[in-house]
Amino acid sequence: SERRKRYVNITAPYIRLSKRFNGLKIVEMMKNGLDNASPVVYSLKPRIDRCSEADFDENVEDPIDAREIFDLIRDINDPEHPLTLEQLNVVQEELISIDDEDDETIVDVRFTPTIPHCSMATLIGLAIRIKLMRSLHPSIRLIVRITPGTHSTEDAINKQ
């Protein structure tokens, strides 16, 4: 009987704690927890349909360009808002470079978080990297990093 009372006393605070998280309280916490509650939404670039017969010919080498990489990552959803990375201006075609050195192709993507202390920057970088890894040939080397001077902990995030 004594043991049972202690068990109830220990669990009672947890039960009260869980009741606080029901309903509206959790919605309020989520709203207050946003890093950037009202981001600026930018206009979208027009999509370019660049299909030609050479695109379907396996004997023709088709080099990768910045627009092709941009088209792959522009529709990635932001982890915090129901918007794409293009709508938030996190990814831009101008910040993508392709370098063909010797027999190695290097794709360098820089992205710009919406605010300097964005806690989702690591997740955004990972989403870009995974999308490109799944879309491009494995021999292509990927570099995904934050645009210099746009995040408070860019060095730590770029190391990842």
Secondary structure, 3 states (H helix, E strand, C coil): CHHHHHHHHHHHHHHHHHHHCCCHHHHHHHHHCCCCCCCCCCCCCCCCCCCCHHHHCCCCCCCCCHHHHHHHHCCCECCCCCCECCCCCCEEEEEEEEEEECCEEEEEEEECCCCCCCCCHHHHHHHHHHHHHHHCCCCCEEEEEECCCCCCCHHHHHHC
